[in-house]
Structure formats: C-alpha cells, structure tokens
Amino acid sequence: MKALIFSGSTRSGSINRKLTGALILKLEDAGFEVTQISLSDYDMPIYNGDWEDKHGAPESAKKLAAHFKSHDAVIIVSPEYNGGLPGLLKNTIDWLTRLGDMKHYHSPVFGIASCTPGAMSGIMCMRQINYILGRLGGEVLPVQCGVGNAGDAFTDDGLLARDNDIKLAEKFADGLKTRVARKG
Ligand SMILES: Cc1cc2nc3c(=O)[nH]c(=O)nc-3n(C[C@H](O)[C@H](O)[C@H](O)COP(=O)(O)O)c2cc1C
C-alpha cells in the first residue's frame, strides 16, 4: 500500500507541514509506504487557457499526475485561507484536471487534513477540498484530520501531543487503509 502526502503550504515554518510529518508516522504504523512531496517542486503557472493552448499542460502537472497514478492513497494537508483552500492547491488541482478527471486516474483514495492556529481546525477548507475532489469523481475518506490550536498540538519531536488528535490521526490512517484494501 503506497500513500502520497503533500501540504497545500510551501512555507518553511508551516504548521501543515508539521501535521504532514506527524501523519506520515501514523500512516507508516498503519502499513503504508509513504512518499512525501512538496508542491514547491511542482511549480505551475496560474491556469490560463491561452497559456495552455501555447504550451500544453506543465511538465510538473504531468509528473504530479504520475504520482497520483502510482499511489493507492493521496493525502492533502492544507491550510485554510479566508474560509477556503489556498490558491496554490486549487491551481494545482485545476491543472491536474486538464489531464483527466480524478476518476480517470488509477483512482487513489483521498484523505484530507488541515492544521490551523485557531480552534476551528480548517473545517471550511477541508469541506471545500472534499467537495472539489468528490465532484471530480474522487473517492474521499469521510473522516478528516483537522487539528486546531496548533501552538500546543505538537511535541518538540514533531509528534501529535493531544490524545484526541492522536486518536483522530489513527482513525484517519486506519480508515485509509481499510478503503484501499476494499478497492483491492
Ligand atoms: C491569506 C490568509 C488567510 C487566512 N485565512 C484563515 C482562515 O480562514 N481560517 C484559519 O483558520 N486561518 C486562516 N489563516 C491563518 C492560517 O491558518 C495560518 O497562517 C497558518 O499558519 C497557515 O498554514 P501554514 O502554517 O501551514 O502555512 C489565514 C492566513 C492567510 C495568510
């Protein structure tokens, strides 16, 4: 079982990258072989139809699509910007859809997670990502791993510190494993 994980934030001190690190350990415990990538290595111009007519889809979009195809689960760990998903992530998804809907990929199971400084744990952005992936025909795990109050959510070693977050992350990883196994 192979899982691809990336954050919707490329910021060096990103709390979502912290959550990504903590989730990788839980995914490995659940039996996944995990590949972590950074969207900073998959630069894409803001989608524009004229640009696409001239150049086609960016190579980075094709490379990312190949990653989606070769993994059983894809986990997106995203910051919430103004009650929604960041432009970086939306632009990345928009380009990917120019190569075929998610259902035309090897159809990984998608998992969504988010970390916020405040208590709300990114529920609005996770709901949007869930909607977009579902609309594209993607299979999305209903359990989402939202971690709020990031200031005291992690130990110095980068592990999740609070029992409720640990339990949620384990449920999330186990849920992905079950879904992937069911697909066969
Ligand atoms: C443009 C912008 C909009 C934001 N909007 C929200 C928001 O709607 N909800 C929220 O919880 N945090 C919001 N924040 C705060 C982010 O959650 C915070 O900056 C977080 O650290 C970003 O994630 P990162 O650390 O992974 O980069 C916003 C931050 C920015 C820069």
The ligand as an ORCA input file, in Angstrom:
! r2SCAN-3c Opt
* xyz 0 1
  C      -4.381     34.824      3.358
  C      -4.608     34.108      4.657
  C      -5.894     33.775      5.024
  C      -6.127     33.040      6.196
  N      -7.392     32.635      6.496
  C      -7.597     31.782      7.527
  C      -8.878     31.172      7.749
  O      -9.830     31.411      7.044
  N      -9.005     30.300      8.782
  C      -7.946     29.985      9.597
  O      -8.115     29.170     10.497
  N      -6.732     30.540      9.409
  C      -6.524     31.424      8.391
  N      -5.286     31.958      8.166
  C      -4.202     31.665      9.112
  C      -3.501     30.380      8.694
  O      -4.241     29.277      9.210
  C      -2.085     30.391      9.260
  O      -1.347     31.440      8.668
  C      -1.391     29.073      9.048
  O      -0.171     29.085      9.765
  C      -1.133     28.820      7.582
  O      -0.706     27.498      7.385
  P       0.841     27.096      7.281
  O       1.478     27.423      8.618
  O       0.793     25.639      7.027
  O       1.475     27.876      6.171
  C      -5.043     32.700      7.021
  C      -3.728     33.056      6.625
  C      -3.529     33.738      5.463
  C      -2.109     34.086      5.041
*
